[in-house]
Amino acid sequence: MRVVAIIPARLAATRFPGKPLAPILGLPMIEHIRRRAALATSIDRVVVATCDQEIVEVVRAAGGLLLPGGGDVQPSLYGASPHPTFDPAEAGRDEYEIELVRRALDHSAATMSTP
């Protein structure tokens, strides 16, 4: 079985707006998180899911994989219930993007990255 770590990242946090881009030792926080996840030997691929162009640019510049989709992921896809303050999820889009990741893994292809 292959394991994909999907890191959700958005800039619209209320307690710490812009948190994923906060600089830590010269790198944005999201890049530190992505790199740490990639070090885990039990994870085959690390994907950042975001709808914020600034995060897309940071992850692309670092050579990371992206799911540049809509808002929140459908909670039923990971066994949870919707939170009342989250944006409505687009289940069809989530299922499509998850299938893209599965197929990329099946073919050892980084089809959603940029060189």
C-alpha positions as CSV (number, residue, x, y, z in Angstrom):
1,M,0.0,0.0,0.0
2,R,1.2,3.5,-0.8
3,V,0.7,6.4,1.6
4,V,0.1,9.9,0.5
5,A,0.3,12.8,3.1
6,I,-2.1,15.6,2.1
7,I,-1.3,18.8,3.9
8,P,-4.2,21.3,3.8
9,A,-3.0,24.9,3.7
10,R,-5.0,28.1,3.6
11,L,-4.3,31.8,4.3
12,A,-7.7,32.6,5.8
13,A,-7.0,31.5,9.3
14,T,-8.7,33.8,11.9
15,R,-6.2,33.4,14.7
16,F,-3.0,33.6,12.6
17,P,-3.8,35.0,9.1
18,G,-1.1,34.0,6.6
19,K,0.3,31.3,8.9
20,P,1.5,29.0,6.1
21,L,3.7,31.7,4.7
22,A,5.1,32.9,8.0
23,P,8.9,32.9,7.8
24,I,10.8,30.5,10.0
25,L,14.6,30.3,9.6
26,G,14.4,31.7,6.1
27,L,11.6,29.5,4.8
28,P,7.8,29.7,4.8
29,M,6.2,27.5,7.4
30,I,4.4,25.4,4.7
31,E,7.8,24.5,3.2
32,H,9.1,23.3,6.6
33,I,6.0,21.2,7.1
34,R,6.3,19.7,3.6
35,R,9.9,18.8,4.0
36,R,9.4,17.2,7.5
37,A,6.5,15.1,6.1
38,A,8.7,14.0,3.2
39,L,11.3,12.7,5.7
40,A,8.9,10.2,7.1
41,T,9.8,6.8,5.8
42,S,6.2,5.6,5.9
43,I,5.0,8.3,3.4
44,D,5.4,7.8,-0.3
45,R,4.3,11.2,-1.5
46,V,3.6,14.6,0.1
47,V,0.9,16.8,-1.5
48,V,-0.1,20.3,-0.4
49,A,-3.8,21.1,-1.0
50,T,-4.6,24.8,-1.3
51,C,-6.7,27.3,-3.1
52,D,-4.4,30.2,-2.3
53,Q,-2.1,31.3,-5.2
54,E,0.6,32.5,-2.8
55,I,0.9,29.0,-1.3
56,V,0.9,27.5,-4.8
57,E,3.8,29.7,-5.8
58,V,5.9,28.7,-2.7
59,V,5.3,25.0,-3.1
60,R,5.9,25.1,-6.9
61,A,9.2,27.0,-6.4
62,A,10.3,24.3,-4.0
63,G,9.4,21.5,-6.4
64,G,6.5,20.2,-4.3
65,L,3.3,18.4,-5.5
66,L,0.1,20.4,-5.4
67,L,-3.7,19.9,-5.4
68,P,-4.6,23.5,-6.2
69,G,-8.3,23.0,-5.6
70,G,-11.3,24.6,-3.9
71,G,-12.0,25.2,-0.2
72,D,-12.3,22.5,2.4
73,V,-12.0,18.8,1.7
74,Q,-15.2,16.8,2.1
75,P,-15.0,15.5,5.7
76,S,-16.7,12.2,4.9
77,L,-13.6,11.3,2.8
78,Y,-11.6,11.0,6.0
79,G,-14.3,9.8,8.4
80,A,-15.3,13.1,10.0
81,S,-18.3,15.4,10.1
82,P,-18.5,18.9,8.7
83,H,-17.5,21.7,11.0
84,P,-20.1,24.5,11.1
85,T,-17.5,27.3,10.4
86,F,-15.9,25.6,7.4
87,D,-16.7,26.4,3.8
88,P,-18.9,23.9,1.9
89,A,-16.8,21.2,0.3
90,E,-17.1,20.1,-3.3
91,A,-17.2,16.3,-3.0
92,G,-16.9,15.7,-6.7
93,R,-13.8,17.8,-7.0
94,D,-12.2,16.2,-3.9
95,E,-12.9,12.7,-5.3
96,Y,-11.4,13.7,-8.7
97,E,-8.3,15.1,-7.1
98,I,-7.8,12.1,-4.8
99,E,-8.0,9.9,-7.9
100,L,-5.4,11.9,-9.7
101,V,-3.0,11.4,-6.7
102,R,-3.8,7.6,-6.7
103,R,-3.1,7.3,-10.5
104,A,0.1,9.4,-10.2
105,L,1.3,7.0,-7.4
106,D,0.4,3.9,-9.5
107,H,2.6,5.2,-12.3
108,S,5.3,6.8,-10.1
109,A,4.6,10.0,-11.9
110,A,4.6,13.5,-10.4
111,T,1.8,14.7,-12.7
112,M,0.8,17.6,-10.6
113,S,4.1,19.3,-10.0
114,T,6.1,21.8,-11.9
115,P,9.8,21.5,-12.8
